[in-house]
Amino acid sequence: MRKIVCLAFLVAAGMLLASCGEQAGSGNGANKPANAPGNNATKPAADTATIEADIKKMLASSAEALSGPNAADSFEKTTTDSYMFIGPDGAVATRADRAKSLRSGDSKYESLKYDDVRVRVNPEGTGAVSISTVTVKGTNMGQKVDGAYRSTHVWSKTPDGWKLAHGHVTAMTAKEEPKTDAAKDDKAAEEKK
């Protein structure tokens, strides 16, 4: 009886150890953790040019929609549930706050136009940041916002496509944009294309 118990124990231990290792013949690291070295080598690189074009198109569409009659509905369709916005006065608003303000008329835009849009995409192609200038005429959360602003948007790739996760605007008061390393990088990248 003792030999049968020991044999059963050894078989069970062998099966347990075998199930913890790589699958026989897989050799491709299928059971490696997501952050294991070499796992990114099998994934195709993100198509940053297409993503940049998509985000620029979405910004133009959202500018048009926000100055239209269905601004709140359009806003809700293009933002994540956890969307946050920092307005020109530094106030923080949630997605629900912004939608309510658009519906009530506290936020109403006669015109919005994005220019000088720069997009940076993460290597996986699942997130991006866009920085642009936006010229606005209207009201935001009850305050007049006519003028030029620097705008930052954080984008997230969802099963329903690209959506805004965060927005931030700052009034542009500088006379001339400083020449930064980021601007030089953008210029070099454009010349490469």
N, CA, C and O of each residue as an XYZ file, in Angstrom:
772
protein
N       0.820     -1.185      0.000
C       0.000      0.000      0.000
C       0.865      1.250      0.000
O       0.568      2.230     -0.683
N       1.936      1.199      0.774
C       2.839      2.337      0.886
C       3.476      2.651     -0.462
O       3.644      3.823     -0.798
N       3.833      1.640     -1.238
C       4.435      1.845     -2.554
C       3.445      2.491     -3.504
O       3.836      3.327     -4.319
N       2.183      2.129     -3.422
C       1.147      2.701     -4.298
C       0.962      4.186     -3.982
O       0.839      4.998     -4.899
N       0.939      4.550     -2.702
C       0.793      5.947     -2.299
C       1.994      6.765     -2.779
O       1.822      7.870     -3.293
N       3.209      6.229     -2.615
C       4.416      6.935     -3.073
C       4.402      7.099     -4.583
O       4.747      8.163     -5.095
N       4.009      6.056     -5.298
C       3.944      6.114     -6.755
C       2.910      7.144     -7.209
O       3.172      7.912     -8.134
N       1.759      7.168     -6.580
C       0.701      8.138     -6.912
C       1.192      9.563     -6.636
O       0.931     10.478     -7.417
N       1.903      9.740     -5.520
C       2.451     11.048     -5.178
C       3.464     11.510     -6.219
O       3.434     12.667     -6.640
N       4.360     10.619     -6.639
C       5.367     10.959     -7.646
C       4.730     11.292     -8.991
O       5.179     12.215     -9.670
N       3.713     10.571     -9.380
C       3.016     10.849    -10.647
C       2.335     12.221    -10.566
O       2.426     13.011    -11.506
N       1.668     12.502     -9.472
C       0.984     13.791     -9.301
C       1.987     14.944     -9.293
O       1.742     15.983     -9.907
N       3.114     14.767     -8.601
C       4.147     15.802     -8.561
C       4.737     16.016     -9.943
O       4.977     17.159    -10.333
N       4.975     14.957    -10.691
C       5.500     15.065    -12.050
C       4.537     15.806    -12.956
O       4.958     16.638    -13.759
N       3.249     15.513    -12.838
C       2.241     16.202    -13.657
C       2.182     17.686    -13.301
O       2.049     18.532    -14.184
N       2.280     17.998    -12.026
C       2.252     19.389    -11.581
C       3.454     20.147    -12.120
O       3.307     21.262    -12.621
N       4.630     19.566    -12.026
C       5.836     20.214    -12.545
C       5.774     20.386    -14.060
O       6.190     21.416    -14.591
N       5.260     19.386    -14.741
C       5.161     19.462    -16.201
C       4.202     20.573    -16.620
O       4.436     21.231    -17.634
N       3.136     20.795    -15.869
C       2.169     21.827    -16.241
C       2.695     23.238    -15.965
O       2.175     24.206    -16.519
N       3.706     23.365    -15.130
C       4.289     24.679    -14.828
C       5.311     25.116    -15.858
O       5.562     26.313    -15.998
N       5.899     24.197    -16.574
C       6.930     24.537    -17.559
C       6.315     24.933    -18.878
O       5.094     24.986    -19.021
N       7.214     25.223    -19.886
C       6.729     25.547    -21.225
C       6.039     24.347    -21.813
O       6.371     23.205    -21.495
N       5.077     24.608    -22.671
C       4.390     23.526    -23.345
C       5.380     22.828    -24.263
O       6.220     23.473    -24.890
N       5.277     21.531    -24.336
C       6.191     20.763    -25.178
C       6.094     21.236    -26.617
O       5.004     21.338    -27.179
N       7.245     21.524    -27.204
C       7.285     21.898    -28.607
C       6.890     23.326    -28.886
O       6.962     23.755    -30.037
N       6.467     24.102    -27.866
C       6.036     25.469    -28.171
C       7.239     26.342    -28.471
O       7.262     27.017    -29.500
N       8.228     26.348    -27.611
C       9.470     27.069    -27.851
C       9.312     28.548    -28.153
O      10.318     29.227    -28.360
N       8.099     29.078    -28.187
C       7.908     30.485    -28.527
C       7.641     31.345    -27.304
O       7.317     32.526    -27.430
N       7.774     30.771    -26.143
C       7.581     31.549    -24.932
C       6.119     31.851    -24.659
O       5.818     32.872    -24.041
N       5.205     31.007    -25.094
C       3.777     31.252    -24.928
C       3.391     31.426    -23.467
O       2.430     32.131    -23.160
N       4.134     30.788    -22.561
C       3.802     30.898    -21.147
C       4.643     31.936    -20.415
O       4.580     32.031    -19.190
N       5.427     32.710    -21.153
C       6.230     33.744    -20.510
C       5.331     34.871    -20.023
O       4.285     35.131    -20.617
N       5.730     35.539    -18.949
C       4.979     36.709    -18.527
C       5.010     37.776    -19.634
O       5.907     37.779    -20.478
N       4.025     38.673    -19.619
C       3.908     39.698    -20.660
C       5.140     40.586    -20.743
O       5.456     41.107    -21.812
N       5.839     40.762    -19.626
C       6.998     41.656    -19.636
C       8.323     40.914    -19.806
O       9.385     41.501    -19.600
N       8.276     39.637    -20.177
C       9.504     38.860    -20.379
C      10.251     39.365    -21.603
O       9.630     39.756    -22.591
N      11.585     39.359    -21.547
C      12.366     39.823    -22.700
C      12.011     39.025    -23.950
O      11.816     37.811    -23.889
N      11.933     39.698    -25.051
C      11.672     39.052    -26.330
C      10.204     38.936    -26.690
O       9.887     38.613    -27.835
N       9.293     39.188    -25.755
C       7.873     39.081    -26.089
C       7.433     40.153    -27.071
O       6.534     39.904    -27.874
N       8.038     41.343    -27.037
C       7.653     42.411    -27.957
C       8.120     42.132    -29.379
O       7.594     42.710    -30.330
N       9.105     41.251    -29.530
C       9.654     40.980    -30.857
C       8.624     40.331    -31.772
O       8.713     40.467    -32.992
N       7.649     39.630    -31.204
C       6.659     38.956    -32.031
C       5.484     39.855    -32.390
O       4.695     39.506    -33.268
N       5.348     40.990    -31.740
C       4.238     41.898    -32.012
C       4.633     42.865    -33.115
O       5.750     43.382    -33.120
N       3.722     43.113    -34.052
C       4.043     44.084    -35.096
C       4.095     45.493    -34.510
O       3.385     45.804    -33.553
N       4.934     46.332    -35.087
C       5.047     47.711    -34.626
C       3.759     48.457    -34.937
O       3.087     48.176    -35.929
N       3.428     49.407    -34.080
C       2.226     50.212    -34.284
C       2.388     51.057    -35.543
O       3.478     51.554    -35.829
N       1.317     51.216    -36.282
C       1.311     52.054    -37.481
C       1.071     53.496    -37.040
O      -0.054     53.994    -37.095
N       2.136     54.152    -36.606
C       2.006     55.490    -36.024
C       1.459     56.511    -37.011
O       0.720     57.411    -36.610
N       1.800     56.397    -38.283
C       1.309     57.364    -39.270
C      -0.215     57.294    -39.376
O      -0.881     58.327    -39.443
N      -0.761     56.090    -39.391
C      -2.219     55.931    -39.466
C      -2.873     56.436    -38.190
O      -3.902     57.109    -38.244
N      -2.283     56.116    -37.042
C      -2.839     56.563    -35.761
C      -2.821     58.085    -35.687
O      -3.806     58.696    -35.273
N      -1.716     58.699    -36.080
C      -1.631     60.163    -36.080
C      -2.719     60.764    -36.963
O      -3.381     61.723    -36.567
N      -2.906     60.208    -38.152
C      -3.933     60.716    -39.067
C      -5.331     60.546    -38.464
O      -6.169     61.441    -38.573
N      -5.581     59.401    -37.831
C      -6.879     59.156    -37.199
C      -7.156     60.168    -36.091
O      -8.259     60.706    -35.994
N      -6.161     60.421    -35.265
C      -6.352     61.349    -34.145
C      -6.543     62.775    -34.650
O      -7.381     63.508    -34.123
N      -5.788     63.174    -35.650
C      -5.985     64.515    -36.221
C      -7.389     64.663    -36.791
O      -8.018     65.711    -36.645
N      -7.878     63.606    -37.446
C      -9.230     63.635    -38.003
C     -10.264     63.719    -36.882
O     -11.256     64.440    -36.996
N     -10.025     62.973    -35.794
C     -10.956     63.000    -34.661
C     -10.998     64.367    -34.000
O     -12.063     64.825    -33.586
N      -9.835     65.030    -33.897
C      -9.822     66.376    -33.326
C     -10.654     67.334    -34.174
O     -11.436     68.123    -33.642
N     -10.484     67.264    -35.477
C     -11.252     68.139    -36.372
C     -12.749     67.837    -36.258
O     -13.566     68.757    -36.221
N     -13.108     66.556    -36.203
C     -14.517     66.172    -36.073
C     -15.098     66.621    -34.745
O     -16.233     67.094    -34.686
N     -14.313     66.473    -33.667
C     -14.824     66.870    -32.352
C     -14.997     68.372    -32.262
O     -15.926     68.846    -31.608
N     -14.114     69.137    -32.910
C     -14.251     70.599    -32.918
C     -15.559     70.989    -33.589
O     -16.275     71.869    -33.112
N     -15.862     70.330    -34.695
C     -17.110     70.609    -35.416
C     -18.320     70.185    -34.577
O     -19.306     70.916    -34.487
N     -18.237     69.006    -33.967
C     -19.355     68.488    -33.177
C     -19.617     69.323    -31.927
O     -20.773     69.532    -31.559
N     -18.564     69.802    -31.273
C     -18.746     70.588    -30.049
C     -19.404     71.941    -30.305
O     -19.959     72.543    -29.386
N     -19.345     72.416    -31.533
C     -20.027     73.673    -31.841
C     -21.371     73.409    -32.524
O     -21.998     74.333    -33.041
N     -21.813     72.140    -32.527
C     -23.081     71.774    -33.142
C     -24.186     71.569    -32.124
O     -23.967     71.709    -30.921
N     -25.383     71.234    -32.611
C     -26.543     71.099    -31.729
C     -26.520     69.854    -30.830
O     -27.178     69.845    -29.789
N     -25.790     68.821    -31.204
C     -25.730     67.592    -30.400
C     -24.373     67.438    -29.725
O     -23.824     66.338    -29.667
N     -23.841     68.528    -29.223
C     -22.493     68.547    -28.656
C     -22.324     67.543    -27.516
O     -21.321     66.830    -27.473
N     -23.286     67.474    -26.593
C     -23.152     66.582    -25.430
C     -23.142     65.124    -25.852
O     -22.330     64.344    -25.354
N     -24.032     64.740    -26.766
C     -24.072     63.346    -27.226
C     -22.773     62.965    -27.926
O     -22.217     61.892    -27.692
N     -22.304     63.853    -28.782
C     -21.053     63.604    -29.502
C     -19.881     63.495    -28.526
O     -19.027     62.619    -28.663
N     -19.851     64.385    -27.550
C     -18.802     64.368    -26.532
C     -18.786     63.030    -25.797
O     -17.724     62.439    -25.606
N     -19.959     62.553    -25.387
C     -20.030     61.294    -24.639
C     -19.599     60.099    -25.490
O     -19.020     59.150    -24.963
N     -19.868     60.129    -26.782
C     -19.477     59.023    -27.660
C     -17.973     58.964    -27.881
O     -17.440     57.896    -28.181
N     -17.282     60.084    -27.739
C     -15.852     60.128    -28.064
C     -14.943     60.185    -26.841
O     -13.737     60.387    -26.978
N     -15.508     60.008    -25.647
C     -14.698     60.052    -24.427
C     -14.858     58.765    -23.618
O     -15.878     58.081    -23.704
N     -13.825     58.453    -22.830
C     -13.894     57.293    -21.942
C     -14.759     57.632    -20.733
O     -14.986     58.804    -20.433
N     -15.237     56.605    -20.044
C     -16.046     56.822    -18.843
C     -15.270     57.583    -17.771
O     -15.860     58.320    -16.981
N     -13.954     57.405    -17.741
C     -13.130     58.039    -16.702
C     -12.521     59.367    -17.164
O     -11.601     59.877    -16.524
N     -13.018     59.928    -18.258
C     -12.498     61.183    -18.819
C     -12.448     62.287    -17.759
O     -13.363     62.438    -16.949
N     -11.348     63.058    -17.790
C     -11.185     64.225    -16.916
C     -10.722     65.387    -17.773
O     -10.004     65.198    -18.755
N     -11.137     66.599    -17.398
C     -10.774     67.795    -18.143
C     -10.296     68.867    -17.178
O     -10.915     69.106    -16.140
N      -9.187     69.510    -17.530
C      -8.712     70.658    -16.760
C      -8.896     71.873    -17.652
O      -8.270     71.987    -18.706
N      -9.759     72.775    -17.220
C     -10.100     73.957    -18.003
C      -9.060     75.056    -17.889
O      -8.095     74.941    -17.133
N      -9.267     76.119    -18.647
C      -8.303     77.220    -18.651
C      -8.143     77.911    -17.299
O      -7.131     78.566    -17.047
N      -9.142     77.764    -16.432
C      -9.048     78.374    -15.097
C      -8.473     77.405    -14.065
O      -8.354     77.751    -12.889
N      -8.111     76.182    -14.501
C      -7.540     75.194    -13.594
C      -8.570     74.281    -12.956
O      -8.203     73.358    -12.229
N      -9.862     74.519    -13.211
C     -10.913     73.678    -12.628
C     -10.914     72.302    -13.294
O     -10.694     72.174    -14.498
N     -11.167     71.283    -12.479
C     -11.216     69.910    -12.965
C     -12.677     69.503    -13.131
O     -13.501     69.738    -12.247
N     -12.991     68.886    -14.277
C     -14.354     68.424    -14.541
C     -14.318     66.976    -15.016
O     -13.412     66.572    -15.746
N     -15.297     66.213    -14.601
C     -15.442     64.835    -15.046
C     -16.215     64.806    -16.368
O     -16.700     65.831    -16.847
N     -16.314     63.628    -16.930
C     -17.104     63.453    -18.158
C     -18.549     63.883    -17.910
O     -19.141     64.579    -18.734
N     -19.113     63.470    -16.780
C     -20.499     63.818    -16.447
C     -20.665     65.333    -16.291
O     -21.656     65.903    -16.747
N     -19.685     65.983    -15.642
C     -19.729     67.448    -15.480
C     -19.755     68.145    -16.830
O     -20.553     69.056    -17.055
N     -18.870     67.708    -17.733
C     -18.771     68.335    -19.056
C     -20.045     68.114    -19.870
O     -20.545     69.040    -20.509
N     -20.570     66.885    -19.847
C     -21.792     66.585    -20.604
C     -22.965     67.407    -20.073
O     -23.757     67.937    -20.853
N     -23.076     67.514    -18.758
C     -24.155     68.302    -18.148
C     -24.029     69.772    -18.552
O     -25.027     70.421    -18.865
N     -22.813     70.289    -18.545
C     -22.574     71.685    -18.917
C     -22.908     71.946    -20.387
O     -23.432     73.006    -20.727
N     -22.605     70.983    -21.251
C     -22.943     71.117    -22.674
C     -24.457     71.067    -22.878
O     -25.000     71.807    -23.699
N     -25.128     70.206    -22.143
C     -26.591     70.098    -22.272
C     -27.306     71.349    -21.745
O     -28.302     71.786    -22.322
N     -26.803     71.912    -20.665
C     -27.465     73.072    -20.053
C     -27.168     74.377    -20.789
O     -27.888     75.363    -20.632
N     -26.105     74.377    -21.592
C     -25.722     75.615    -22.280
C     -24.646     76.398    -21.543
O     -24.199     77.438    -22.028
N     -24.216     75.905    -20.354
C     -23.116     76.567    -19.637
C     -21.821     76.476    -20.441
O     -20.953     77.343    -20.339
N     -21.704     75.425    -21.235
C     -20.582     75.299    -22.175
C     -21.191     75.297    -23.570
O     -21.940     74.391    -23.936
N     -20.857     76.319    -24.335
C     -21.389     76.440    -25.689
C     -20.313     77.097    -26.536
O     -19.810     78.173    -26.214
N     -19.973     76.418    -27.634
C     -18.891     76.899    -28.486
C     -19.443     77.346    -29.834
O     -20.104     76.579    -30.534
N     -19.162     78.596    -30.184
C     -19.526     79.094    -31.515
C     -18.552     78.535    -32.545
O     -18.934     78.197    -33.665
N     -17.282     78.446    -32.141
C     -16.278     77.877    -33.040
C     -15.110     77.317    -32.244
O     -14.759     77.814    -31.174
N     -14.518     76.265    -32.803
C     -13.315     75.619    -32.263
C     -12.476     75.209    -33.453
O     -12.996     74.650    -34.418
N     -11.179     75.481    -33.396
C     -10.313     75.057    -34.495
C      -8.955     74.670    -33.931
O      -8.297     75.459    -33.252
N      -8.544     73.423    -34.231
C      -7.246     72.920    -33.796
C      -6.221     73.121    -34.903
O      -6.487     72.825    -36.067
N      -5.052     73.625    -34.536
C      -3.943     73.811    -35.470
C      -2.663     73.273    -34.846
O      -2.608     72.992    -33.649
N      -1.634     73.136    -35.678
C      -0.316     72.712    -35.217
C      -0.415     71.471    -34.324
O       0.154     71.433    -33.232
N      -1.143     70.459    -34.803
C      -1.383     69.245    -34.027
C      -0.160     68.337    -34.113
O       0.308     67.999    -35.200
N       0.343     67.953    -32.952
C       1.460     67.002    -32.848
C       0.969     65.797    -32.070
O       0.322     65.939    -31.032
N       1.275     64.616    -32.571
C       0.791     63.385    -31.941
C       1.980     62.484    -31.630
O       2.857     62.282    -32.470
N       1.999     61.954    -30.432
C       2.988     60.946    -30.025
C       2.230     59.688    -29.648
O       1.305     59.734    -28.837
N       2.620     58.562    -30.236
C       1.948     57.285    -30.035
C       2.842     56.380    -29.214
O       4.054     56.352    -29.427
N       2.258     55.627    -28.264
C       3.078     54.678    -27.507
C       3.468     53.514    -28.419
O       2.794     53.273    -29.421
N       4.540     52.787    -28.096
C       5.044     51.727    -28.980
C       4.018     50.634    -29.292
O       4.060     50.034    -30.367
N       3.108     50.378    -28.370
C       2.117     49.326    -28.576
C       0.969     49.783    -29.461
O       0.207     48.955    -29.961
N       0.833     51.095    -29.662
C      -0.270     51.618    -30.465
C      -1.592     51.633    -29.726
O      -2.652     51.646    -30.352
N      -1.545     51.631    -28.395
C      -2.771     51.600    -27.586
C      -3.079     52.925    -26.910
O      -4.140     53.092    -26.309
N      -2.153     53.864    -27.008
C      -2.340     55.163    -26.383
C      -1.574     56.224    -27.134
O      -0.602     55.932    -27.830
N      -2.019     57.462    -26.986
C      -1.348     58.570    -27.663
C      -1.617     59.862    -26.913
O      -2.568     59.974    -26.139
N      -0.748     60.837    -27.166
C      -0.909     62.182    -26.623
C      -0.861     63.136    -27.798
O       0.021     63.039    -28.652
N      -1.813     64.062    -27.842
C      -1.766     65.092    -28.878
C      -1.654     66.452    -28.204
O      -2.297     66.723    -27.190
N      -0.817     67.298    -28.796
C      -0.647     68.668    -28.323
C      -0.932     69.566    -29.521
O      -0.445     69.316    -30.624
N      -1.717     70.601    -29.302
C      -2.086     71.483    -30.408
C      -2.399     72.874    -29.873
O      -2.407     73.113    -28.665
N      -2.653     73.771    -30.796
C      -3.235     75.052    -30.415
C      -4.699     74.976    -30.808
O      -5.053     74.359    -31.812
N      -5.532     75.598    -30.020
C      -6.963     75.616    -30.333
C      -7.453     77.051    -30.193
O      -7.212     77.720    -29.188
N      -8.136     77.495    -31.217
C      -8.738     78.824    -31.196
C     -10.219     78.625    -30.895
O     -10.918     77.902    -31.605
N     -10.681     79.272    -29.840
C     -12.029     79.041    -29.331
C     -12.802     80.348    -29.253
O     -12.252     81.396    -28.915
N     -14.075     80.264    -29.569
C     -14.997     81.365    -29.329
C     -16.219     80.735    -28.688
O     -16.910     79.924    -29.305
N     -16.481     81.117    -27.434
C     -17.625     80.538    -26.742
C     -17.517     80.643    -25.245
O     -16.851     81.523    -24.700
N     -18.198     79.708    -24.590
C     -18.260     79.675    -23.137
C     -17.928     78.274    -22.655
O     -18.403     77.290    -23.222
N     -17.116     78.180    -21.615
C     -16.764     76.897    -21.008
C     -17.135     76.937    -19.538
O     -16.609     77.746    -18.774
N     -18.047     76.054    -19.147
C     -18.484     75.943    -17.754
C     -18.880     77.320    -17.202
O     -18.556     77.667    -16.066
N     -19.588     78.091    -18.033
C     -20.101     79.389    -17.607
C     -19.140     80.558    -17.757
O     -19.513     81.692    -17.457
N     -17.912     80.319    -18.213
C     -16.930     81.396    -18.359
C     -16.584     81.599    -19.829
O     -16.431     80.635    -20.579
N     -16.462     82.860    -20.233
C     -16.084     83.197    -21.606
C     -14.677     82.672    -21.871
O     -13.788     82.813    -21.031
N     -14.476     82.061    -23.049
C     -13.174     81.477    -23.376
C     -12.720     81.860    -24.782
O     -12.100     81.048    -25.468
N     -13.012     83.058    -25.213
C     -12.564     83.491    -26.536
C     -11.048     83.660    -26.524
O     -10.506     84.368    -25.674
N     -10.363     83.010    -27.468
C      -8.917     83.182    -27.546
C      -8.196     81.943    -28.021
O      -8.808     80.980    -28.485
N      -6.865     81.988    -27.895
C      -5.992     80.887    -28.307
C      -5.483     80.159    -27.068
O      -5.098     80.783    -26.079
N      -5.488     78.842    -27.136
C      -5.082     77.999    -26.018
C      -4.152     76.902    -26.510
O      -4.202     76.501    -27.672
N      -3.310     76.426    -25.614
C      -2.519     75.223    -25.866
C      -3.357     74.084    -25.305
O      -3.838     74.153    -24.173
N      -3.527     73.047    -26.094
C      -4.393     71.948    -25.728
C      -3.611     70.638    -25.696
O      -2.824     70.354    -26.599
N      -3.831     69.856    -24.663
C      -3.238     68.527    -24.544
C      -4.365     67.522    -24.397
O      -5.256     67.697    -23.566
N      -4.328     66.465    -25.208
C      -5.318     65.396    -25.114
C      -4.591     64.060    -24.943
O      -3.577     63.806    -25.593
N      -5.120     63.220    -24.068
C      -4.613     61.869    -23.893
C      -5.663     60.932    -24.489
O      -6.839     60.982    -24.130
N      -5.207     60.071    -25.414
C      -6.096     59.171    -26.154
C      -5.868     57.734    -25.740
O      -4.743     57.335    -25.439
N      -6.943     56.956    -25.727
C      -6.865     55.543    -25.382
C      -7.553     54.723    -26.470
O      -8.655     55.053    -26.911
N      -6.893     53.660    -26.892
C      -7.481     52.753    -27.876
C      -8.407     51.811    -27.123
O      -7.965     51.074    -26.242
N      -9.686     51.834    -27.464
C     -10.682     50.991    -26.811
C     -11.251     50.012    -27.843
O     -10.977     50.148    -29.035
N     -12.028     49.042    -27.405
C     -12.666     48.148    -28.381
C     -13.561     48.904    -29.378
O     -13.818     48.414    -30.478
N     -14.032     50.096    -28.990
C     -14.872     50.926    -29.857
C     -14.074     51.950    -30.650
O     -14.660     52.818    -31.296
N     -12.739     51.864    -30.613
C     -11.896     52.810    -31.332
C     -11.230     53.797    -30.377
O     -11.279     53.625    -29.159
N     -10.607     54.834    -30.945
C      -9.904     55.833    -30.145
C     -10.891     56.706    -29.395
O     -11.892     57.160    -29.949
N     -10.588     56.935    -28.101
C     -11.414     57.811    -27.272
C     -10.522     58.704    -26.428
O      -9.392     58.352    -26.089
N     -11.062     59.865    -26.101
C     -10.354     60.806    -25.234
C     -10.454     60.358    -23.786
O     -11.542     60.060    -23.293
N      -9.313     60.313    -23.107
C      -9.278     59.950    -21.695
C      -9.038     61.178    -20.815
O      -9.401     61.190    -19.639
N      -8.419     62.213    -21.401
C      -8.090     63.409    -20.623
C      -7.896     64.590    -21.559
O      -7.382     64.436    -22.667
N      -8.305     65.762    -21.115
C      -8.073     66.989    -21.863
C      -7.606     68.088    -20.923
O      -7.979     68.118    -19.750
N      -6.786     68.990    -21.449
C      -6.251     70.087    -20.640
C      -5.974     71.263    -21.563
O      -5.339     71.093    -22.603
N      -6.437     72.442    -21.203
C      -6.146     73.636    -21.993
C      -5.534     74.708    -21.101
O      -5.878     74.843    -19.927
N      -4.616     75.466    -21.697
C      -3.942     76.564    -21.016
C      -3.937     77.760    -21.953
O      -3.627     77.622    -23.137
N      -4.276     78.921    -21.436
C      -4.262     80.127    -22.265
C      -2.847     80.390    -22.760
O      -1.879     80.283    -22.007
N      -2.744     80.736    -24.041
C      -1.432     81.039    -24.622
C      -1.144     82.519    -24.399
O      -1.801     83.392    -24.967
N      -0.147     82.775    -23.559
C       0.212     84.155    -23.265
C       1.617     84.489    -23.741
O       1.986     85.662    -23.794
N       2.402     83.487    -24.085
C       3.775     83.710    -24.548
C       3.746     84.386    -25.918
O       2.902     84.069    -26.756
N       4.673     85.318    -26.138
C       4.751     86.034    -27.417
C       5.263     85.114    -28.519
O       4.756     85.134    -29.641
N       6.275     84.306    -28.191
C       6.865     83.411    -29.181
C       7.113     82.071    -28.528
O       7.573     81.997    -27.388
N       6.804     81.000    -29.262
C       7.023     79.655    -28.744
C       8.522     79.390    -28.651
O       9.243     79.577    -29.631
N       9.005     78.952    -27.470
C      10.432     78.671    -27.342
C      10.841     77.481    -28.192
O      10.054     76.557    -28.403
N      12.066     77.506    -28.676
C      12.608     76.387    -29.449
C      13.068     75.327    -28.457
O      14.045     75.523    -27.735
N      12.365     74.215    -28.428
C      12.677     73.145    -27.485
C      13.216     71.937    -28.224
O      13.137     71.852    -29.450
N      13.765     71.006    -27.461
C      14.227     69.754    -28.047
C      13.075     69.004    -28.694
O      13.258     68.358    -29.725
N      11.866     69.085    -28.088
C      10.706     68.401    -28.652
C      10.365     68.977    -30.020
O      10.036     68.229    -30.940
N      10.439     70.292    -30.165
C      10.159     70.919    -31.463
C      11.204     70.496    -32.487
O      10.875     70.249    -33.647
N      12.468     70.410    -32.060
C      13.528     69.961    -32.966
C      13.304     68.506    -33.374
O      13.503     68.142    -34.533
N      12.883     67.662    -32.400
C      12.595     66.260    -32.692
C      11.459     66.141    -33.702
O      11.529     65.344    -34.637
N      10.400     66.951    -33.504
C       9.263     66.921    -34.421
C       9.693     67.335    -35.836
O       9.272     66.733    -36.824
N      10.540     68.372    -35.916
C      10.995     68.845    -37.215
C      11.861     67.767    -37.895
O      11.730     67.534    -39.097
N      12.729     67.124    -37.135
C      13.584     66.069    -37.684
C      12.747     64.885    -38.162
O      13.033     64.301    -39.207
N      11.708     64.530    -37.392
C      10.825     63.425    -37.765
C      10.068     63.747    -39.048
O       9.895     62.877    -39.901
N       9.619     64.986    -39.189
C       8.901     65.402    -40.393
C       9.825     65.359    -41.617
O       9.408     64.948    -42.700
N      11.074     65.784    -41.440
C      12.023     65.784    -42.552
C      12.361     64.353    -42.981
O      12.649     64.111    -44.153
N      12.326     63.392    -42.026
C      12.613     62.001    -42.320
C      11.538     61.380    -43.214
O      11.832     60.530    -44.055
N      10.301     61.811    -43.023
C       9.169     61.238    -43.767
C       9.256     61.630    -45.161
O       8.401     61.255    -45.963
